[in-house]
Each structure stands twice: as C-alpha cells, then as structure tokens.
Amino acid sequence: MMGWKTIKKRSVGTAGIPAPHMSVLVGFVIIPSIIDRAEYIKNVYKNNTINVRTEDGNILRNVLVARGVIQDIEFPLDTKDVGSLVILNNVPKHNKLVVVGVLDVKQSINKITAERQFRLQKIGNDGYVDIGGDADGKRINISVNSEVSGEGEINMNIINPDDTAVFNLFVKGFINIQATEDVQIIAGNNVIEMTDAGIRISAGDGQQVWVNGSFDALFSKIPNAGAITDLSQIGISSSVRIGE
C-alpha cells in the first residue's frame, strides 16, 4: 500500500502542493496605485488580465484570466485593500500563470442551498441584482433591489429592422401582474394607462375614454355583436367581462 506524505497546512496559499511540478498558487486581486481605479477596471475587462498579490508578498502583473472567471472577480475599493481570492495555475507549454478560479471565502448570500440550483448575483454599493434557478422547485427568480430612490430596472429588448419581432409568452394557467403605482401599455400610437384615477384608453387620434368607478355597460347577448337585429339581444350590466 502506498503511503501518503502528510503536509501541514499553514495557509490557503501554496502549502499543500504535493509535487514541485504542480505550479499552483493562490493570491488576492489588487489594484495599482499609479492609475485611477475605474480606468484600471475598464482595462481589466478589455484585456482580460489582472494584478495579483500572492501570500508571500510577490506582485504578479497582467495575469491572464480564464474565460468565464472574470465575471466572478471582485476588486478592492482602494490600493490598501485586497479583492477576490483567486487560484492561479501555470500553463507548462507557455510557462504562464493563468487565473483559473475564484475562491469564495465570504459567507455571502450568493451561496446555493441545495443541488440542482444555480445563482448569479452581483452586489453593488446600494443594491444588488440576482438571477436564481431551482430545478427541484421548478422556479426561476429574477430580482433587482435598489436602496436608492428612482433606481431599479429590468429591460428586455427584441428588435429587427422591419419591426416584425415577436415576444411570445405562454402560461398554462394564470398570469398575475401587480404594481404599486401606474401601469401603461403602448401599442403603436394606442395607449392604455391604469392609475389611481381610473383607466385611460387613448386611440392615438386624440380620442380618449376614461373608465372610473361603477357604471352600466351594454353588452351583446349573441356571439356576433355585429349581427344584432333586436333590442332583446342587448343586455345591460354593471360588471361586463370582455370576451364573453
């Protein structure tokens, strides 16, 4: 039976590497002091490289980041602090270090709680965005949370040159739409606006109809309203369901 060499773990850095040829390092993301933070981060996303400080104090500049890892990296607020804890691996053919992963050492709320789940979250200074899925629970949640008044949006755009793009939504059940404030639906020049004052329907030609409070309405007792020939085919009701 082969024996295993016992290695005393002293840190989350290079301790624990079983052989010299396995060039694996752990370090912290840093930002340089000679460039503006925002400008530096802009260059990071442009060039896909970062600066890293290893646990023994070495500074590694312009280290390549593997595809898909860059979005998980968090940057420090200033040069005195450190950002994400990253894993670096040496590529023997090119003899270059590459950031291959990010270690989450914080007990943040972006942790998944069970198998068959996924979660993508970014936390900002005054809020967060979150997309999560649970296959066992059969649900996907999309959240935008802002602590700043007047901010917080979800935008979906479907565009083509001849304005024939289509958005299809099918629900084998119910659709619930709830808003604490106004709701507006626009189709071309036609507008339906729902406010505390009532429902405003605009046909786009300057003609508007306001619906507010209780009122009596006429409705057709036969399927084809255009075929009405007798007053007995017309009813009056204070609660008419459109489509019936």
GUMITOR-413873 format. One record per residue (C-alpha): residue number from 1; chain; z, y, x. Coordinates in steps of 0.5 Angstrom, whole numbers. Example, Ala and Ser with C-alpha at 12.3 -4.5 7.8 and 13.67 -1.06 7.14 Angstrom:
<pt><num>1</num><chaine>A</chaine><Z>16</Z><Y>-9</Y><X>25</X></pt>
<pt><num>2</num><chaine>A</chaine><Z>14</Z><Y>-2</Y><X>27</X></pt>
***
This chain:
<pt><num>1</num><chaine>A</chaine><Z>0</Z><Y>0</Y><X>0</X></pt>
<pt><num>2</num><chaine>A</chaine><Z>-2</Z><Y>7</Y><X>3</X></pt>
<pt><num>3</num><chaine>A</chaine><Z>4</Z><Y>12</Y><X>4</X></pt>
<pt><num>4</num><chaine>A</chaine><Z>3</Z><Y>19</Y><X>2</X></pt>
<pt><num>5</num><chaine>A</chaine><Z>5</Z><Y>25</Y><X>6</X></pt>
<pt><num>6</num><chaine>A</chaine><Z>11</Z><Y>29</Y><X>3</X></pt>
<pt><num>7</num><chaine>A</chaine><Z>9</Z><Y>36</Y><X>3</X></pt>
<pt><num>8</num><chaine>A</chaine><Z>15</Z><Y>41</Y><X>2</X></pt>
<pt><num>9</num><chaine>A</chaine><Z>12</Z><Y>46</Y><X>-3</X></pt>
<pt><num>10</num><chaine>A</chaine><Z>14</Z><Y>53</Y><X>-1</X></pt>
<pt><num>11</num><chaine>A</chaine><Z>10</Z><Y>58</Y><X>-5</X></pt>
<pt><num>12</num><chaine>A</chaine><Z>4</Z><Y>58</Y><X>-9</X></pt>
<pt><num>13</num><chaine>A</chaine><Z>-1</Z><Y>59</Y><X>-3</X></pt>
<pt><num>14</num><chaine>A</chaine><Z>-4</Z><Y>54</Y><X>2</X></pt>
<pt><num>15</num><chaine>A</chaine><Z>2</Z><Y>50</Y><X>2</X></pt>
<pt><num>16</num><chaine>A</chaine><Z>1</Z><Y>43</Y><X>-1</X></pt>
<pt><num>17</num><chaine>A</chaine><Z>-6</Z><Y>42</Y><X>2</X></pt>
<pt><num>18</num><chaine>A</chaine><Z>-7</Z><Y>35</Y><X>5</X></pt>
<pt><num>19</num><chaine>A</chaine><Z>-12</Z><Y>36</Y><X>10</X></pt>
<pt><num>20</num><chaine>A</chaine><Z>-15</Z><Y>42</Y><X>14</X></pt>
<pt><num>21</num><chaine>A</chaine><Z>-22</Z><Y>41</Y><X>12</X></pt>
<pt><num>22</num><chaine>A</chaine><Z>-20</Z><Y>43</Y><X>5</X></pt>
<pt><num>23</num><chaine>A</chaine><Z>-20</Z><Y>50</Y><X>5</X></pt>
<pt><num>24</num><chaine>A</chaine><Z>-17</Z><Y>52</Y><X>-1</X></pt>
<pt><num>25</num><chaine>A</chaine><Z>-13</Z><Y>59</Y><X>-1</X></pt>
<pt><num>26</num><chaine>A</chaine><Z>-9</Z><Y>63</Y><X>-7</X></pt>
<pt><num>27</num><chaine>A</chaine><Z>-9</Z><Y>70</Y><X>-7</X></pt>
<pt><num>28</num><chaine>A</chaine><Z>-8</Z><Y>76</Y><X>-11</X></pt>
<pt><num>29</num><chaine>A</chaine><Z>-13</Z><Y>81</Y><X>-13</X></pt>
<pt><num>30</num><chaine>A</chaine><Z>-12</Z><Y>88</Y><X>-10</X></pt>
<pt><num>31</num><chaine>A</chaine><Z>-16</Z><Y>95</Y><X>-11</X></pt>
<pt><num>32</num><chaine>A</chaine><Z>-18</Z><Y>99</Y><X>-4</X></pt>
<pt><num>33</num><chaine>A</chaine><Z>-15</Z><Y>106</Y><X>-3</X></pt>
<pt><num>34</num><chaine>A</chaine><Z>-21</Z><Y>109</Y><X>-1</X></pt>
<pt><num>35</num><chaine>A</chaine><Z>-25</Z><Y>109</Y><X>-8</X></pt>
<pt><num>36</num><chaine>A</chaine><Z>-23</Z><Y>111</Y><X>-15</X></pt>
<pt><num>37</num><chaine>A</chaine><Z>-20</Z><Y>105</Y><X>-19</X></pt>
<pt><num>38</num><chaine>A</chaine><Z>-25</Z><Y>106</Y><X>-25</X></pt>
<pt><num>39</num><chaine>A</chaine><Z>-31</Z><Y>106</Y><X>-20</X></pt>
<pt><num>40</num><chaine>A</chaine><Z>-29</Z><Y>100</Y><X>-16</X></pt>
<pt><num>41</num><chaine>A</chaine><Z>-28</Z><Y>96</Y><X>-22</X></pt>
<pt><num>42</num><chaine>A</chaine><Z>-35</Z><Y>98</Y><X>-24</X></pt>
<pt><num>43</num><chaine>A</chaine><Z>-38</Z><Y>96</Y><X>-17</X></pt>
<pt><num>44</num><chaine>A</chaine><Z>-34</Z><Y>89</Y><X>-18</X></pt>
<pt><num>45</num><chaine>A</chaine><Z>-38</Z><Y>88</Y><X>-25</X></pt>
<pt><num>46</num><chaine>A</chaine><Z>-44</Z><Y>90</Y><X>-22</X></pt>
<pt><num>47</num><chaine>A</chaine><Z>-44</Z><Y>86</Y><X>-15</X></pt>
<pt><num>48</num><chaine>A</chaine><Z>-39</Z><Y>80</Y><X>-17</X></pt>
<pt><num>49</num><chaine>A</chaine><Z>-34</Z><Y>81</Y><X>-11</X></pt>
<pt><num>50</num><chaine>A</chaine><Z>-27</Z><Y>83</Y><X>-11</X></pt>
<pt><num>51</num><chaine>A</chaine><Z>-22</Z><Y>84</Y><X>-6</X></pt>
<pt><num>52</num><chaine>A</chaine><Z>-16</Z><Y>79</Y><X>-5</X></pt>
<pt><num>53</num><chaine>A</chaine><Z>-10</Z><Y>79</Y><X>-1</X></pt>
<pt><num>54</num><chaine>A</chaine><Z>-7</Z><Y>72</Y><X>1</X></pt>
<pt><num>55</num><chaine>A</chaine><Z>0</Z><Y>70</Y><X>1</X></pt>
<pt><num>56</num><chaine>A</chaine><Z>0</Z><Y>71</Y><X>9</X></pt>
<pt><num>57</num><chaine>A</chaine><Z>-2</Z><Y>78</Y><X>8</X></pt>
<pt><num>58</num><chaine>A</chaine><Z>-9</Z><Y>78</Y><X>10</X></pt>
<pt><num>59</num><chaine>A</chaine><Z>-14</Z><Y>82</Y><X>6</X></pt>
<pt><num>60</num><chaine>A</chaine><Z>-21</Z><Y>79</Y><X>4</X></pt>
<pt><num>61</num><chaine>A</chaine><Z>-26</Z><Y>84</Y><X>2</X></pt>
<pt><num>62</num><chaine>A</chaine><Z>-32</Z><Y>83</Y><X>-2</X></pt>
<pt><num>63</num><chaine>A</chaine><Z>-30</Z><Y>76</Y><X>-4</X></pt>
<pt><num>64</num><chaine>A</chaine><Z>-36</Z><Y>73</Y><X>-9</X></pt>
<pt><num>65</num><chaine>A</chaine><Z>-33</Z><Y>71</Y><X>-16</X></pt>
<pt><num>66</num><chaine>A</chaine><Z>-36</Z><Y>64</Y><X>-19</X></pt>
<pt><num>67</num><chaine>A</chaine><Z>-40</Z><Y>65</Y><X>-26</X></pt>
<pt><num>68</num><chaine>A</chaine><Z>-35</Z><Y>65</Y><X>-32</X></pt>
<pt><num>69</num><chaine>A</chaine><Z>-29</Z><Y>67</Y><X>-28</X></pt>
<pt><num>70</num><chaine>A</chaine><Z>-30</Z><Y>75</Y><X>-27</X></pt>
<pt><num>71</num><chaine>A</chaine><Z>-28</Z><Y>76</Y><X>-34</X></pt>
<pt><num>72</num><chaine>A</chaine><Z>-21</Z><Y>73</Y><X>-33</X></pt>
<pt><num>73</num><chaine>A</chaine><Z>-19</Z><Y>77</Y><X>-28</X></pt>
<pt><num>74</num><chaine>A</chaine><Z>-14</Z><Y>83</Y><X>-29</X></pt>
<pt><num>75</num><chaine>A</chaine><Z>-14</Z><Y>89</Y><X>-24</X></pt>
<pt><num>76</num><chaine>A</chaine><Z>-8</Z><Y>92</Y><X>-22</X></pt>
<pt><num>77</num><chaine>A</chaine><Z>-6</Z><Y>99</Y><X>-24</X></pt>
<pt><num>78</num><chaine>A</chaine><Z>-6</Z><Y>102</Y><X>-17</X></pt>
<pt><num>79</num><chaine>A</chaine><Z>-6</Z><Y>100</Y><X>-10</X></pt>
<pt><num>80</num><chaine>A</chaine><Z>1</Z><Y>99</Y><X>-9</X></pt>
<pt><num>81</num><chaine>A</chaine><Z>1</Z><Y>93</Y><X>-15</X></pt>
<pt><num>82</num><chaine>A</chaine><Z>-3</Z><Y>87</Y><X>-15</X></pt>
<pt><num>83</num><chaine>A</chaine><Z>-7</Z><Y>84</Y><X>-20</X></pt>
<pt><num>84</num><chaine>A</chaine><Z>-9</Z><Y>76</Y><X>-22</X></pt>
<pt><num>85</num><chaine>A</chaine><Z>-7</Z><Y>71</Y><X>-18</X></pt>
<pt><num>86</num><chaine>A</chaine><Z>-14</Z><Y>67</Y><X>-16</X></pt>
<pt><num>87</num><chaine>A</chaine><Z>-16</Z><Y>61</Y><X>-13</X></pt>
<pt><num>88</num><chaine>A</chaine><Z>-21</Z><Y>61</Y><X>-7</X></pt>
<pt><num>89</num><chaine>A</chaine><Z>-25</Z><Y>55</Y><X>-4</X></pt>
<pt><num>90</num><chaine>A</chaine><Z>-29</Z><Y>55</Y><X>2</X></pt>
<pt><num>91</num><chaine>A</chaine><Z>-36</Z><Y>53</Y><X>1</X></pt>
<pt><num>92</num><chaine>A</chaine><Z>-38</Z><Y>49</Y><X>7</X></pt>
<pt><num>93</num><chaine>A</chaine><Z>-45</Z><Y>50</Y><X>7</X></pt>
<pt><num>94</num><chaine>A</chaine><Z>-45</Z><Y>57</Y><X>7</X></pt>
<pt><num>95</num><chaine>A</chaine><Z>-38</Z><Y>58</Y><X>10</X></pt>
<pt><num>96</num><chaine>A</chaine><Z>-36</Z><Y>63</Y><X>5</X></pt>
<pt><num>97</num><chaine>A</chaine><Z>-30</Z><Y>64</Y><X>1</X></pt>
<pt><num>98</num><chaine>A</chaine><Z>-31</Z><Y>64</Y><X>-7</X></pt>
<pt><num>99</num><chaine>A</chaine><Z>-26</Z><Y>65</Y><X>-12</X></pt>
<pt><num>100</num><chaine>A</chaine><Z>-27</Z><Y>59</Y><X>-17</X></pt>
<pt><num>101</num><chaine>A</chaine><Z>-21</Z><Y>60</Y><X>-22</X></pt>
<pt><num>102</num><chaine>A</chaine><Z>-15</Z><Y>65</Y><X>-24</X></pt>
<pt><num>103</num><chaine>A</chaine><Z>-8</Z><Y>62</Y><X>-25</X></pt>
<pt><num>104</num><chaine>A</chaine><Z>-4</Z><Y>65</Y><X>-31</X></pt>
<pt><num>105</num><chaine>A</chaine><Z>3</Z><Y>66</Y><X>-28</X></pt>
<pt><num>106</num><chaine>A</chaine><Z>5</Z><Y>70</Y><X>-34</X></pt>
<pt><num>107</num><chaine>A</chaine><Z>7</Z><Y>68</Y><X>-41</X></pt>
<pt><num>108</num><chaine>A</chaine><Z>2</Z><Y>72</Y><X>-45</X></pt>
<pt><num>109</num><chaine>A</chaine><Z>0</Z><Y>71</Y><X>-52</X></pt>
<pt><num>110</num><chaine>A</chaine><Z>-7</Z><Y>68</Y><X>-50</X></pt>
<pt><num>111</num><chaine>A</chaine><Z>-4</Z><Y>61</Y><X>-49</X></pt>
<pt><num>112</num><chaine>A</chaine><Z>-7</Z><Y>56</Y><X>-54</X></pt>
<pt><num>113</num><chaine>A</chaine><Z>-2</Z><Y>52</Y><X>-57</X></pt>
<pt><num>114</num><chaine>A</chaine><Z>-5</Z><Y>45</Y><X>-58</X></pt>
<pt><num>115</num><chaine>A</chaine><Z>-11</Z><Y>41</Y><X>-56</X></pt>
<pt><num>116</num><chaine>A</chaine><Z>-18</Z><Y>43</Y><X>-59</X></pt>
<pt><num>117</num><chaine>A</chaine><Z>-17</Z><Y>50</Y><X>-59</X></pt>
<pt><num>118</num><chaine>A</chaine><Z>-20</Z><Y>56</Y><X>-56</X></pt>
<pt><num>119</num><chaine>A</chaine><Z>-18</Z><Y>63</Y><X>-55</X></pt>
<pt><num>120</num><chaine>A</chaine><Z>-21</Z><Y>69</Y><X>-52</X></pt>
<pt><num>121</num><chaine>A</chaine><Z>-16</Z><Y>75</Y><X>-51</X></pt>
<pt><num>122</num><chaine>A</chaine><Z>-16</Z><Y>82</Y><X>-47</X></pt>
<pt><num>123</num><chaine>A</chaine><Z>-10</Z><Y>86</Y><X>-48</X></pt>
<pt><num>124</num><chaine>A</chaine><Z>-11</Z><Y>94</Y><X>-46</X></pt>
<pt><num>125</num><chaine>A</chaine><Z>-6</Z><Y>100</Y><X>-46</X></pt>
<pt><num>126</num><chaine>A</chaine><Z>-6</Z><Y>101</Y><X>-53</X></pt>
<pt><num>127</num><chaine>A</chaine><Z>-8</Z><Y>95</Y><X>-57</X></pt>
<pt><num>128</num><chaine>A</chaine><Z>-12</Z><Y>88</Y><X>-56</X></pt>
<pt><num>129</num><chaine>A</chaine><Z>-18</Z><Y>84</Y><X>-58</X></pt>
<pt><num>130</num><chaine>A</chaine><Z>-17</Z><Y>77</Y><X>-60</X></pt>
<pt><num>131</num><chaine>A</chaine><Z>-22</Z><Y>71</Y><X>-62</X></pt>
<pt><num>132</num><chaine>A</chaine><Z>-19</Z><Y>64</Y><X>-63</X></pt>
<pt><num>133</num><chaine>A</chaine><Z>-21</Z><Y>58</Y><X>-66</X></pt>
<pt><num>134</num><chaine>A</chaine><Z>-17</Z><Y>51</Y><X>-68</X></pt>
<pt><num>135</num><chaine>A</chaine><Z>-22</Z><Y>45</Y><X>-70</X></pt>
<pt><num>136</num><chaine>A</chaine><Z>-16</Z><Y>41</Y><X>-73</X></pt>
<pt><num>137</num><chaine>A</chaine><Z>-14</Z><Y>47</Y><X>-77</X></pt>
<pt><num>138</num><chaine>A</chaine><Z>-21</Z><Y>49</Y><X>-79</X></pt>
<pt><num>139</num><chaine>A</chaine><Z>-21</Z><Y>56</Y><X>-78</X></pt>
<pt><num>140</num><chaine>A</chaine><Z>-23</Z><Y>62</Y><X>-73</X></pt>
<pt><num>141</num><chaine>A</chaine><Z>-20</Z><Y>68</Y><X>-73</X></pt>
<pt><num>142</num><chaine>A</chaine><Z>-22</Z><Y>75</Y><X>-70</X></pt>
<pt><num>143</num><chaine>A</chaine><Z>-17</Z><Y>80</Y><X>-69</X></pt>
<pt><num>144</num><chaine>A</chaine><Z>-18</Z><Y>88</Y><X>-67</X></pt>
<pt><num>145</num><chaine>A</chaine><Z>-11</Z><Y>91</Y><X>-66</X></pt>
<pt><num>146</num><chaine>A</chaine><Z>-10</Z><Y>98</Y><X>-64</X></pt>
<pt><num>147</num><chaine>A</chaine><Z>-4</Z><Y>102</Y><X>-63</X></pt>
<pt><num>148</num><chaine>A</chaine><Z>-8</Z><Y>109</Y><X>-63</X></pt>
<pt><num>149</num><chaine>A</chaine><Z>-10</Z><Y>112</Y><X>-70</X></pt>
<pt><num>150</num><chaine>A</chaine><Z>-17</Z><Y>112</Y><X>-71</X></pt>
<pt><num>151</num><chaine>A</chaine><Z>-19</Z><Y>107</Y><X>-67</X></pt>
<pt><num>152</num><chaine>A</chaine><Z>-21</Z><Y>100</Y><X>-68</X></pt>
<pt><num>153</num><chaine>A</chaine><Z>-28</Z><Y>97</Y><X>-70</X></pt>
<pt><num>154</num><chaine>A</chaine><Z>-32</Z><Y>90</Y><X>-71</X></pt>
<pt><num>155</num><chaine>A</chaine><Z>-39</Z><Y>91</Y><X>-70</X></pt>
<pt><num>156</num><chaine>A</chaine><Z>-45</Z><Y>86</Y><X>-72</X></pt>
<pt><num>157</num><chaine>A</chaine><Z>-52</Z><Y>88</Y><X>-71</X></pt>
<pt><num>158</num><chaine>A</chaine><Z>-58</Z><Y>85</Y><X>-73</X></pt>
<pt><num>159</num><chaine>A</chaine><Z>-65</Z><Y>89</Y><X>-71</X></pt>
<pt><num>160</num><chaine>A</chaine><Z>-72</Z><Y>87</Y><X>-70</X></pt>
<pt><num>161</num><chaine>A</chaine><Z>-78</Z><Y>92</Y><X>-70</X></pt>
<pt><num>162</num><chaine>A</chaine><Z>-80</Z><Y>92</Y><X>-77</X></pt>
<pt><num>163</num><chaine>A</chaine><Z>-74</Z><Y>92</Y><X>-81</X></pt>
<pt><num>164</num><chaine>A</chaine><Z>-74</Z><Y>85</Y><X>-83</X></pt>
<pt><num>165</num><chaine>A</chaine><Z>-68</Z><Y>82</Y><X>-80</X></pt>
<pt><num>166</num><chaine>A</chaine><Z>-63</Z><Y>78</Y><X>-85</X></pt>
<pt><num>167</num><chaine>A</chaine><Z>-56</Z><Y>77</Y><X>-85</X></pt>
<pt><num>168</num><chaine>A</chaine><Z>-54</Z><Y>70</Y><X>-89</X></pt>
<pt><num>169</num><chaine>A</chaine><Z>-47</Z><Y>69</Y><X>-91</X></pt>
<pt><num>170</num><chaine>A</chaine><Z>-46</Z><Y>62</Y><X>-95</X></pt>
<pt><num>171</num><chaine>A</chaine><Z>-39</Z><Y>60</Y><X>-98</X></pt>
<pt><num>172</num><chaine>A</chaine><Z>-38</Z><Y>54</Y><X>-102</X></pt>
<pt><num>173</num><chaine>A</chaine><Z>-32</Z><Y>57</Y><X>-105</X></pt>
<pt><num>174</num><chaine>A</chaine><Z>-29</Z><Y>64</Y><X>-106</X></pt>
<pt><num>175</num><chaine>A</chaine><Z>-30</Z><Y>71</Y><X>-102</X></pt>
<pt><num>176</num><chaine>A</chaine><Z>-25</Z><Y>76</Y><X>-101</X></pt>
<pt><num>177</num><chaine>A</chaine><Z>-26</Z><Y>83</Y><X>-99</X></pt>
<pt><num>178</num><chaine>A</chaine><Z>-20</Z><Y>87</Y><X>-98</X></pt>
<pt><num>179</num><chaine>A</chaine><Z>-19</Z><Y>94</Y><X>-96</X></pt>
<pt><num>180</num><chaine>A</chaine><Z>-13</Z><Y>99</Y><X>-96</X></pt>
<pt><num>181</num><chaine>A</chaine><Z>-18</Z><Y>105</Y><X>-96</X></pt>
<pt><num>182</num><chaine>A</chaine><Z>-25</Z><Y>106</Y><X>-99</X></pt>
<pt><num>183</num><chaine>A</chaine><Z>-31</Z><Y>101</Y><X>-99</X></pt>
<pt><num>184</num><chaine>A</chaine><Z>-38</Z><Y>103</Y><X>-98</X></pt>
<pt><num>185</num><chaine>A</chaine><Z>-44</Z><Y>99</Y><X>-99</X></pt>
<pt><num>186</num><chaine>A</chaine><Z>-51</Z><Y>102</Y><X>-97</X></pt>
<pt><num>187</num><chaine>A</chaine><Z>-58</Z><Y>99</Y><X>-98</X></pt>
<pt><num>188</num><chaine>A</chaine><Z>-64</Z><Y>104</Y><X>-96</X></pt>
<pt><num>189</num><chaine>A</chaine><Z>-62</Z><Y>110</Y><X>-100</X></pt>
<pt><num>190</num><chaine>A</chaine><Z>-58</Z><Y>107</Y><X>-105</X></pt>
<pt><num>191</num><chaine>A</chaine><Z>-50</Z><Y>107</Y><X>-104</X></pt>
<pt><num>192</num><chaine>A</chaine><Z>-44</Z><Y>104</Y><X>-108</X></pt>
<pt><num>193</num><chaine>A</chaine><Z>-38</Z><Y>107</Y><X>-106</X></pt>
<pt><num>194</num><chaine>A</chaine><Z>-31</Z><Y>105</Y><X>-108</X></pt>
<pt><num>195</num><chaine>A</chaine><Z>-25</Z><Y>110</Y><X>-108</X></pt>
<pt><num>196</num><chaine>A</chaine><Z>-18</Z><Y>111</Y><X>-111</X></pt>
<pt><num>197</num><chaine>A</chaine><Z>-22</Z><Y>116</Y><X>-116</X></pt>
<pt><num>198</num><chaine>A</chaine><Z>-27</Z><Y>110</Y><X>-118</X></pt>
<pt><num>199</num><chaine>A</chaine><Z>-33</Z><Y>107</Y><X>-117</X></pt>
<pt><num>200</num><chaine>A</chaine><Z>-39</Z><Y>112</Y><X>-115</X></pt>
<pt><num>201</num><chaine>A</chaine><Z>-46</Z><Y>109</Y><X>-115</X></pt>
<pt><num>202</num><chaine>A</chaine><Z>-52</Z><Y>113</Y><X>-113</X></pt>
<pt><num>203</num><chaine>A</chaine><Z>-59</Z><Y>111</Y><X>-113</X></pt>
<pt><num>204</num><chaine>A</chaine><Z>-62</Z><Y>115</Y><X>-108</X></pt>
<pt><num>205</num><chaine>A</chaine><Z>-65</Z><Y>120</Y><X>-112</X></pt>
<pt><num>206</num><chaine>A</chaine><Z>-60</Z><Y>125</Y><X>-113</X></pt>
<pt><num>207</num><chaine>A</chaine><Z>-57</Z><Y>121</Y><X>-120</X></pt>
<pt><num>208</num><chaine>A</chaine><Z>-50</Z><Y>118</Y><X>-119</X></pt>
<pt><num>209</num><chaine>A</chaine><Z>-46</Z><Y>114</Y><X>-124</X></pt>
<pt><num>210</num><chaine>A</chaine><Z>-38</Z><Y>115</Y><X>-124</X></pt>
<pt><num>211</num><chaine>A</chaine><Z>-34</Z><Y>109</Y><X>-126</X></pt>
<pt><num>212</num><chaine>A</chaine><Z>-27</Z><Y>110</Y><X>-127</X></pt>
<pt><num>213</num><chaine>A</chaine><Z>-21</Z><Y>108</Y><X>-132</X></pt>
<pt><num>214</num><chaine>A</chaine><Z>-22</Z><Y>104</Y><X>-138</X></pt>
<pt><num>215</num><chaine>A</chaine><Z>-29</Z><Y>105</Y><X>-142</X></pt>
<pt><num>216</num><chaine>A</chaine><Z>-33</Z><Y>101</Y><X>-147</X></pt>
<pt><num>217</num><chaine>A</chaine><Z>-40</Z><Y>98</Y><X>-145</X></pt>
<pt><num>218</num><chaine>A</chaine><Z>-46</Z><Y>95</Y><X>-148</X></pt>
<pt><num>219</num><chaine>A</chaine><Z>-48</Z><Y>88</Y><X>-146</X></pt>
<pt><num>220</num><chaine>A</chaine><Z>-53</Z><Y>83</Y><X>-149</X></pt>
<pt><num>221</num><chaine>A</chaine><Z>-52</Z><Y>77</Y><X>-152</X></pt>
<pt><num>222</num><chaine>A</chaine><Z>-58</Z><Y>74</Y><X>-150</X></pt>
<pt><num>223</num><chaine>A</chaine><Z>-60</Z><Y>72</Y><X>-143</X></pt>
<pt><num>224</num><chaine>A</chaine><Z>-66</Z><Y>76</Y><X>-143</X></pt>
<pt><num>225</num><chaine>A</chaine><Z>-64</Z><Y>84</Y><X>-145</X></pt>
<pt><num>226</num><chaine>A</chaine><Z>-71</Z><Y>86</Y><X>-145</X></pt>
<pt><num>227</num><chaine>A</chaine><Z>-72</Z><Y>81</Y><X>-151</X></pt>
<pt><num>228</num><chaine>A</chaine><Z>-67</Z><Y>85</Y><X>-155</X></pt>
<pt><num>229</num><chaine>A</chaine><Z>-70</Z><Y>86</Y><X>-162</X></pt>
<pt><num>230</num><chaine>A</chaine><Z>-64</Z><Y>86</Y><X>-167</X></pt>
<pt><num>231</num><chaine>A</chaine><Z>-57</Z><Y>90</Y><X>-166</X></pt>
<pt><num>232</num><chaine>A</chaine><Z>-54</Z><Y>84</Y><X>-167</X></pt>
<pt><num>233</num><chaine>A</chaine><Z>-56</Z><Y>82</Y><X>-160</X></pt>
<pt><num>234</num><chaine>A</chaine><Z>-52</Z><Y>87</Y><X>-157</X></pt>
<pt><num>235</num><chaine>A</chaine><Z>-44</Z><Y>87</Y><X>-156</X></pt>
<pt><num>236</num><chaine>A</chaine><Z>-39</Z><Y>92</Y><X>-154</X></pt>
<pt><num>237</num><chaine>A</chaine><Z>-33</Z><Y>90</Y><X>-149</X></pt>
<pt><num>238</num><chaine>A</chaine><Z>-28</Z><Y>94</Y><X>-145</X></pt>
<pt><num>239</num><chaine>A</chaine><Z>-29</Z><Y>88</Y><X>-140</X></pt>
<pt><num>240</num><chaine>A</chaine><Z>-36</Z><Y>86</Y><X>-138</X></pt>
<pt><num>241</num><chaine>A</chaine><Z>-37</Z><Y>81</Y><X>-133</X></pt>
<pt><num>242</num><chaine>A</chaine><Z>-44</Z><Y>83</Y><X>-129</X></pt>
<pt><num>243</num><chaine>A</chaine><Z>-49</Z><Y>77</Y><X>-129</X></pt>
<pt><num>244</num><chaine>A</chaine><Z>-46</Z><Y>74</Y><X>-136</X></pt>
***
